[in-house]
Amino acid sequence: MPFELPRLPYDRTALQPHLSAESLDLHHGRHYRAYLDAVNARIAGTDLEDLALDELVRHSQGSLFDAAAQAWNHGFYFQCLHPRGGGDPHGRLAELVTRHFGDMRRLRDEFDQAALGLFGSGWVWLVQHPGGALAIQTTRNAGTPLTGNSTPLLACDIWEHAYYTDYQNERARYLQAFWKLVNWDFVASQLRD
Ligand code: FE
């Protein structure tokens, strides 16, 4: 079965004014779709056709990996955003943030520095290491924590296509908007037991 473009988990206008409908149309409707189309074109008629997308990411290389990882990363990223997102996490996630970063401000500073320091295109992640510790991770291009041992909790797309429509090349302004949209309930739901 070919992979289908998942619907956005909110209306295309719901993230305004932080991310415009035009930006989401381009990012979700064109870029994300193009990655899924590329995966489908490459696996059609092969024995990879029955793999789930995360398995495909873990078991592919080259251009198939690039398309599959970008497709998986985008599916995860759009779930990390919510029109009523932002603010601070609570409960167990908040306790883990305090334990491993000191407070939310320090997590955010470390995440922002990683995002601003990433040359070119890539992703910034909040991950949970196998021992339970939280950490910031960056991946270049289509890179994804799925190929390592840590569990992705939160993703920020640092490809310019994610923010150029609304913020041109001003990555720092996009990051400010991103923090107003983070779906902490989704992030918390990704924690390991
Ligand atoms: Fe993207």
Boltz pocket constraint, residues with backbone or C-beta under 6 A from the ligand:
constraints:
  - pocket:
      binder: B
      contacts: [[A, 27], [A, 31], [A, 74], [A, 157], [A, 159], [A, 161], [A, 162]]
      max_distance: 6.0
